[in-house]
Amino acid sequence: MPNTDCDVVVVGAGVSGLTTAICLAEGGLQVTVLAAVPPAETTSSVAGAVWGPHLVETSARTARWRRETLAVLRELAIDPSTGVKIATGVLASRSGPVAEPLDWLPELGGASPCFPADLPGGFSSGWRYAAPLAHMPAHLGYLRARFENAGGTVEAATVASLPGAARERGARAAVNCTGTGARDLVPDPAVTPFRGQVVVAANPGISEFFIGLADSSRDLVYLFPHGDTVILGGTEVAGDWNTEPDPAVAERILADCTAAEPRLRGARILAHRVGLRPFRPQIRLEAEPGPPGPLVVHNYGHGGAGITMSWGCARAAAGLVSAAMTGGGLST
């Protein structure tokens, strides 16, 4: 028999799924998160994860969503248990001025230019700024606990149909937060994975993040310190579904990060991880039109900006569900 105590199912337990579920549950709805893997095994758990748009559409709506998220993350950073802190670091370029981030840096309330002498060898320009930085294992744990404290539940499940998942639990709506999984589930061929591989190392005393942008000849390089550990990256290979760490790629990451930060030489390696960034030319955030029955709302395609768009997109997706339910046009 369907669980008629459930109003909404959210499919996916990464940062997008959990923040959306929180917005719905704290809005008074009974919500169940269905996930093929738990939060700790999602792509979100592998992320760096610093606030700043990356591999995501540039538009007025994404600017609004990232600003909304920035405000929330700044509030969360007051409490260390959320896994979020305000960190200082550098975004640098090897070739010419850093142009990509100039539209969003002012939103952080201050940034200063770096000169070549202030940067690792090979980098010619950059910006120093402060931004929210999330230790994703801790942050996902916080999000799950907050969701469950609001009355929500997380269930292990493989979903073959979004309306079907809602009907099985007597829910009136399903929210799709499946990331790269949307390519087959919807199906949506516009979704492309951008493979990211990282190395987790013992932190030799690094306190600032560093992001070195990729160019035509060199890969992306970054390091994000999280207390006793530091996440080293990285890669962004379009269309690569391989989730197994590649030893040769790990060696390249270590070499690039050590060149940028010599204190990493000889650092103890703790883990190797891979995540698939869910890129889409445009984020899909909309209610799906269809016949009477469970509402389907999509919230996926955030690329490398999952944490950056999380709360803004979650509130928008939850608003679509609430508006439909308030209108009374939904049935199971």
SULGI-V397970 format. One record per residue. N is the residue number from 0. RES is the residue in one small letter. SS is DSSP state (hx for helix, st for strand, lp for the rest). PSI is psi in whole degrees, 0 to 359 (999 if undefined). D_CENTER is the distance of its C-alpha to the mean C-alpha in Angstrom with 1 decimal. Layout:
N,RES,SS,PSI,D_CENTER
N,RES,SS,PSI,D_CENTER
This chain:
0,m,lp,144,35.0
1,p,lp,150,31.9
2,n,lp,98,30.3
3,t,lp,358,31.4
4,d,lp,355,29.7
5,c,lp,126,26.3
6,d,lp,319,25.4
7,v,st,138,22.0
8,v,st,136,20.0
9,v,st,123,16.2
10,v,st,117,15.4
11,g,lp,134,12.3
12,a,lp,27,11.2
13,g,lp,195,7.5
14,v,hx,324,5.7
15,s,hx,316,6.9
16,g,hx,315,10.1
17,l,hx,320,10.9
18,t,hx,322,10.6
19,t,hx,316,12.6
20,a,hx,321,15.0
21,i,hx,314,15.6
22,c,hx,321,16.6
23,l,hx,314,18.9
24,a,hx,319,20.4
25,e,lp,348,21.0
26,g,lp,3,22.6
27,g,lp,5,25.2
28,l,lp,153,24.2
29,q,lp,120,24.4
30,v,st,138,21.1
31,t,st,128,20.4
32,v,st,126,17.1
33,l,st,129,17.9
34,a,st,136,16.0
35,a,lp,329,17.3
36,v,lp,151,15.7
37,p,lp,166,15.0
38,p,hx,321,11.7
39,a,hx,348,12.8
40,e,hx,10,13.1
41,t,lp,168,9.8
42,t,hx,325,7.7
43,s,hx,326,5.1
44,s,hx,341,8.5
45,v,hx,345,9.1
46,a,lp,159,6.7
47,g,lp,307,9.0
48,a,lp,112,7.3
49,v,st,146,9.3
50,w,lp,130,9.4
51,g,lp,129,10.6
52,p,lp,136,10.3
53,h,lp,130,10.2
54,l,lp,49,11.2
55,v,lp,155,11.1
56,e,lp,150,14.3
57,t,lp,115,16.4
58,s,lp,171,18.1
59,a,hx,323,19.4
60,r,hx,321,17.1
61,t,hx,328,13.9
62,a,hx,319,15.7
63,r,hx,315,16.5
64,w,hx,320,13.1
65,r,hx,324,11.7
66,r,hx,320,15.0
67,e,hx,318,14.8
68,t,hx,319,11.5
69,l,hx,317,13.2
70,a,hx,318,16.1
71,v,hx,315,14.6
72,l,hx,324,12.8
73,r,hx,323,16.2
74,e,hx,316,18.0
75,l,hx,328,15.9
76,a,lp,345,16.7
77,i,lp,332,20.3
78,d,lp,111,20.0
79,p,hx,335,19.1
80,s,hx,347,18.6
81,t,hx,348,15.2
82,g,lp,6,13.8
83,v,st,138,13.2
84,k,st,163,15.8
85,i,st,119,16.9
86,a,st,151,17.4
87,t,st,145,19.5
88,g,st,191,19.2
89,v,st,138,20.0
90,l,st,123,18.7
91,a,st,159,21.5
92,s,st,145,23.1
93,r,lp,334,25.8
94,s,lp,104,27.5
95,g,lp,182,28.4
96,p,lp,150,26.7
97,v,lp,106,23.0
98,a,lp,326,22.8
99,e,lp,315,19.2
100,p,lp,359,17.9
101,l,hx,335,21.1
102,d,hx,337,20.2
103,w,hx,343,17.4
104,l,hx,320,18.9
105,p,hx,335,21.5
106,e,hx,340,19.1
107,l,hx,352,18.6
108,g,lp,20,22.4
109,g,lp,131,23.7
110,a,st,147,23.3
111,s,st,142,26.1
112,p,st,148,26.9
113,c,st,144,27.4
114,f,lp,157,30.5
115,p,hx,323,30.9
116,a,hx,339,32.8
117,d,hx,356,29.8
118,l,lp,160,27.5
119,p,lp,157,27.5
120,g,lp,137,29.9
121,g,lp,346,29.1
122,f,lp,136,26.9
123,s,lp,338,28.7
124,s,st,165,26.7
125,g,st,179,23.8
126,w,st,139,22.6
127,r,st,133,22.3
128,y,st,172,20.2
129,a,st,136,18.6
130,a,st,158,15.0
131,p,st,135,12.9
132,l,st,127,11.6
133,a,st,131,10.0
134,h,lp,101,11.5
135,m,hx,322,9.0
136,p,hx,317,12.0
137,a,hx,320,13.7
138,h,hx,318,11.0
139,l,hx,324,10.5
140,g,hx,319,14.3
141,y,hx,314,14.8
142,l,hx,317,12.9
143,r,hx,315,14.9
144,a,hx,319,18.0
145,r,hx,319,17.7
146,f,hx,313,17.3
147,e,hx,327,20.3
148,n,hx,337,22.3
149,a,lp,6,22.1
150,g,lp,3,23.8
151,g,lp,164,21.0
152,t,st,149,21.1
153,v,st,127,18.8
154,e,st,142,20.7
155,a,st,125,20.5
156,a,lp,146,21.2
157,t,lp,120,21.2
158,v,lp,127,21.1
159,a,lp,339,23.3
160,s,lp,130,23.7
161,l,hx,310,21.7
162,p,hx,322,25.0
163,g,hx,319,26.5
164,a,hx,322,24.0
165,a,hx,314,24.7
166,r,hx,321,28.5
167,e,hx,334,28.6
168,r,lp,11,27.5
169,g,lp,21,29.4
170,a,lp,155,26.4
171,r,lp,352,26.8
172,a,st,152,23.2
173,a,st,136,20.3
174,v,st,126,16.7
175,n,st,106,14.9
176,c,lp,48,11.2
177,t,lp,1,11.7
178,g,hx,231,9.5
179,t,hx,338,12.0
180,g,hx,340,14.4
181,a,hx,337,15.3
182,r,hx,319,17.3
183,d,hx,325,19.9
184,l,hx,317,19.5
185,v,lp,307,20.1
186,p,lp,156,21.1
187,d,lp,98,19.4
188,p,lp,352,20.4
189,a,lp,347,18.4
190,v,lp,128,15.2
191,t,st,131,15.1
192,p,st,140,13.3
193,f,st,102,12.8
194,r,st,131,13.5
195,g,st,124,12.3
196,q,st,139,14.7
197,v,st,160,14.9
198,v,st,131,17.8
199,v,st,123,17.8
200,a,st,157,21.0
201,a,st,136,23.1
202,n,lp,119,22.8
203,p,lp,11,26.2
204,g,lp,17,25.8
205,i,lp,134,23.1
206,s,lp,345,21.9
207,e,lp,145,20.2
208,f,st,161,17.2
209,f,st,133,18.2
210,i,st,119,16.6
211,g,st,115,19.2
212,l,lp,148,18.5
213,a,lp,155,19.7
214,d,lp,195,23.0
215,s,lp,341,25.4
216,s,lp,345,26.6
217,r,lp,150,24.0
218,d,lp,165,20.5
219,l,lp,139,17.5
220,v,st,135,18.0
221,y,st,157,16.1
222,l,st,131,16.5
223,f,st,111,14.7
224,p,st,137,17.2
225,h,st,80,16.6
226,g,lp,242,20.1
227,d,lp,352,22.0
228,t,st,162,19.4
229,v,st,134,17.8
230,i,st,126,15.1
231,l,st,134,16.7
232,g,st,185,15.6
233,g,lp,191,15.3
234,t,lp,160,15.5
235,e,lp,78,14.3
236,v,st,113,16.9
237,a,st,137,16.9
238,g,lp,5,18.2
239,d,lp,114,18.2
240,w,lp,2,17.5
241,n,lp,120,18.9
242,t,lp,8,16.9
243,e,lp,133,19.7
244,p,lp,138,19.7
245,d,lp,118,22.3
246,p,hx,322,24.7
247,a,hx,321,25.7
248,v,hx,320,22.2
249,a,hx,320,21.8
250,e,hx,319,25.1
251,r,hx,318,24.1
252,i,hx,314,20.9
253,l,hx,319,23.3
254,a,hx,315,25.9
255,d,hx,318,23.7
256,c,hx,323,22.1
257,t,hx,325,25.6
258,a,hx,324,27.1
259,a,hx,329,24.7
260,e,lp,93,25.3
261,p,hx,338,28.6
262,r,hx,346,28.1
263,l,hx,350,25.9
264,r,lp,122,29.0
265,g,lp,8,29.9
266,a,lp,145,26.8
267,r,lp,128,26.5
268,i,st,128,23.9
269,l,st,327,22.2
270,a,st,160,19.9
271,h,st,133,18.5
272,r,st,155,15.2
273,v,st,138,13.7
274,g,st,155,10.5
275,l,st,107,10.5
276,r,st,130,8.1
277,p,st,82,9.2
278,f,st,143,11.1
279,r,st,141,13.6
280,p,st,324,16.2
281,q,st,139,15.4
282,i,st,135,12.7
283,r,st,108,14.7
284,l,st,96,15.1
285,e,st,159,18.7
286,a,st,135,21.3
287,e,st,123,23.0
288,p,lp,148,26.7
289,g,lp,184,28.9
290,p,lp,168,32.0
291,p,lp,142,32.5
292,g,lp,193,30.3
293,p,lp,136,26.9
294,l,st,141,24.6
295,v,st,123,21.5
296,v,st,134,18.6
297,h,st,140,15.7
298,n,st,81,12.1
299,y,st,171,10.3
300,g,st,32,10.2
301,h,st,0,7.2
302,g,st,233,7.8
303,g,lp,20,6.5
304,a,lp,32,5.4
305,g,hx,309,2.4
306,i,hx,326,3.8
307,t,hx,326,6.7
308,m,hx,355,7.5
309,s,hx,301,6.8
310,w,hx,324,10.5
311,g,hx,314,12.2
312,c,hx,323,11.3
313,a,hx,316,11.9
314,r,hx,322,15.2
315,a,hx,316,16.2
316,a,hx,316,15.7
317,a,hx,325,17.6
318,g,hx,323,20.2
319,l,hx,318,20.9
320,v,hx,312,21.6
321,s,hx,320,23.7
322,a,hx,319,25.6
323,a,hx,320,26.6
324,m,hx,321,27.7
325,t,hx,326,29.6
326,g,hx,345,31.3
327,g,lp,16,32.5
328,g,lp,12,32.0
329,l,lp,143,30.1
330,s,lp,160,31.8
331,t,lp,999,30.9
